[in-house]
Amino acid sequence: MKALTLTLCMGALFAQGGFRGAGRYEITSVLSRKVIDMDRNDQRTILQFDSRRTDNQMWDIVDAGGGAFFIRNAMNGNALSVQDNRNSTPLVADPYDGSPRQRWRIEGGDRDTAILVNDNGKAIDIPYGSTNNGVKLNSYNRNNEVNQRWVFAEVRGGGNRPNRYDPTGVPSRRGDRYDSPQQGSFNNNRPDRDGMYFDDRERVYKLDGNGVCFYRDRDFQGDAVCARMGADRSRIGARFSQAGSVRFFGNARGVQLFDREDYRGNAIEFTRDERDLRNYRGVPQSMRVY
């Protein structure tokens, strides 16, 4: 009877919000429909952002014993951590050390969702219930409100690409680049809902149709933000602090890049591919394609 009870309890635990035990997941807010994201720039800040299926938005859930788990980023192995026991303190991704501040319980919320609760009793929380990209996530007393509820989507095929670190141990120093998503995360080169996909053969992001992609690095490398004609991006958010290159696809003729959201602030126009934007000093926040 004890064995049956334990089995049922473990089954209930692993059913919370799509969580099925240790593995690699994308974790999405029920409120904002955005995922838990580690900022690629500082590789520490935790925020919410539209899903791009990149490795900094994927998390390895590792058994920590006693019903707790470590939540480690697929990009660099850093572990999701609280900074103190106060309410509203931003979460961070710190190097894995196995401490209580990195231990999480995945508890049941309303309507088959999950609430992520740290050893200190604080839950992952979206401040003020914001639905905006780039909002920093914090820890707060568990209240079961919708801004604390999450769902898990298991990432399949992510294990086919060599990891930079051992999820169960200390990160290694192997020199694998993590500018590109895990293999298979873009459904074998098929475009996502924005037309963006990752070309596994050329190891670069591309756009299906007419539009433009801005890249974090020179020569069309690194993380990217793309937009089709007629589907401008009013908020780029914290994708990268400076554009490194721009590439045109299909019949797109030009793009305006603004250093403020909603097409405001200083603007610069591009009408052709540019492999090196080292002279562009703005921080891209919105873009309009024509």
N, C-alpha and C positions, 0 to 999 in steps of 0.2 A: 504493500500500500504506500509506503514512504517513497519507493522508487517511482511509482505511478504519479504521486503528487508532485515530485520533483520534476518529472518529465513534462507534466502539464504546465507547471510554473515557468519552466524554461521556454516552452513553446509559446506561452503568452507573452513573455518578454521579447522574444525574437519577432513577434508579429506586430510590435508597436510601430506604426507609421511606415511600414515597409521594411523595417530593420529585421534582418535574418541571421544575425550573428556576425562574427569577424569577417571582414572583407573590405572591398573598396566601394565607396558610395559617393554620390552627389546628394547634398542635403538642402532641401528647398523649403522656404518659408510658406506656410499655408496662407499667411496674410498678404505678403508682397509678391509671391511667386518668383522670388529671386533666391539665389543660392548663396551658401556660405563661401566666401571668397577670401583668399589670402593675397594681399596686394603684392603684385610682382615687383614693384619698385623697391620697397624696403624689406620684402619677404618676412614681414612680421605683423603688419596691421590686418585686422580681421574686419571685413565689411560684407555687405550684401550687394549682389550685382546680377544682371541678367545672365542666364546660363550660356556659356560659350564652349562648354565641355573641354576646357583646358585643364592641365594637370594641377594648377593652383586652385581649382574649384573642386578637386577630388580629394577624398579623405579616406585614409586607411584606418579602419576601426580594429583595434588590437586588444585582445583580452588582457585585462590588468589584474584579474583575480577578484574574488569576492563580489562578483556581479558588476564590477566596474570595467571601464574601457579607457584606453588611450585613443585619441583622435589625432592622427598624424597626416600632415599634408603630403600629397603625392609628388609635389614638386621638389621638396627639399628635406622631408622627414620631420620638420618642426612640428611640435605638438600644441594643440589648442590648449590655452592656459588662461587662468584667471590671474590678475595682478594683486588683488587684495580681497578682503572680505566685505568691502563697502558696496552699496548699491550704485549702479550707473558707471562703474569703472570699465573702460574699454577692454575687450578681450585682445589677446595677442597670440601669435604663433612663435613660441620660444623653442630653442634646442631641447630635444627630448632628454629629460632627466628622471622620469619615473616618480616625480614628487606628487603629493596629494593635490596640488593645484592643477595637475594635468590629468587627474582621474575624473571620469564622468560616468554617470548612470543614465541609461536610456529608459525613461519611464513613460507610461501611457498617458496620453492626453485625450481630449474629447474627440469623438468621431474618427477613431483609428489614426491618431496622430501621435507623435513622440515629443517629449519634453526632455531636453538635455540638461542634467543637473550635476553640478560639480560637487566634489567631496565637501565643500564648505556650505552646501545647501542652496547656492545661487544657480539660477537657470540662465541659459543663453536667451537674450532678450533684444528685440529691435526697439530702440529708443523712440518714444512717442508714437509708436505704431506707424512709422514712416514707410512708404513704399518706394522711395527714391533710390536710384543707384548710388553707390559710394558711401552710404550711411554706415558708420562704424557700429558694430555690434558690441553689446556690453553684457555684464552679468547683473542679475537683479533677483530679489526674492521670488521664489516660484509663486505664481498667481493663477496659472492655467489659462491666462488670456490668450487670444489668438496670436499676439505678437511673440509668444513663446512656444508656439506649436510648429512642428517640422515634420516633413516626410522624407523618407530615404529611397533613393533609386540606385540599385546596385549597378556598378560599372563593370560590364563584361568585356573581356578581351584586353583589359588594362595590364594583365600580367604577362602579355606576350613581349612587351618591350622591357629591356633591362632597367631595373630600378637603380637610382642613385644611392639608395640606402636600404638597409635591412629593416623592414617595418617593426620587427620585434627587438631590435637592438639599437646601437648608436650609429648615426649616419656615417657612411664611408666616404672616402675622398676620391672615388673614381670620377673620371672626367667627362661623364656623359652629359650632353647638353639637354636642358629641359625647356627650350624655347618653344617646343612643339607639343601637341597633345599626346596622350597615350595612344598607342596604336589601336585602331578600332573605335576610338571615341567619337569619330565623325562618320560612323556607319560605312566604312569602306569607301571613303571619298565622296559620299553622297552629301549634297548641300543641306544645311540646317534651314530653319524657317526663314532666316534672313538671306539665304543664298550663299552663305559662307561655308567653305569646306577646307579641309587640310589635304593637300596632295602628298600622299605617302612617298611617291616616287621622287618628286623634286624637293620634298621636305619644306614646303612653304604653304601659307594660306593663300586661297584664291576665292574668287567670287563667280558664281554661276549667273550669267546674264550681263546686263549693262550696269556698270557701276564702278566704284573706286574702293581700294583698300589702302589705308595708311598703316605703316609698320613701325614698330618700336625702334628697330635697328636699320642700318644701311643695307642696301642691296636686297630689299624686300624680305628681310629675315626677322625672326622674333615674333612676339605677339602682334596681333593685328586688329583693327577696327574697320569694318566694311559697311558700305551702304549702296543699295541699288538706286538707279534713277527713279524719282518719285517716292522714295522711302527714306527721306532724310533723317539724320539722327540729331535730335534736339539736345540730347544729353549723352555725351561719351562717358563721363565719369572718370574714375581713377584707373583707366586702362594703362596709360603710361604717361610720364611727365613731359616727354618731348617726342615728336614724330621724327623718325629717322629716314623714311623713304615713302614714296607714294606710287601706286601702280593702277593703271586704267584697264578696264575690261569691257568687251563688247563695243557698243556705240556711245559710251559716255564721252562727253566732250570737255567737261570741266568740273571742278569742285571748288567750293569755298570752304575754308577752314577757319573757325572762329575760336577765340581764346576765352569765350564765355558761353554758358549754356543759352539755349533758345535763340541762337544765331545773333548774339549780341557781342559787343566788344570789338577788338581789332580783328580784321579779317585778311586772309591772304588767299589768292586764287592760283590754282594749278590747272594746266591744260594738257599736260603730257606726263609720262612716267619720269620720276626723279629718283635716282638711286641714292642720292646723298643730300639730305636736307640740313646739313650741319649749320647753315646760315640762318635757318628758321629757329628763332628763340622762343616762340610762343608755346603755351601749354594747351593742346587741342581739347576743346570742351564740346563743340558741336560742329556738324558738317552738312553741307547742302550740295547735292549732285545734280548736274544737268547735262 
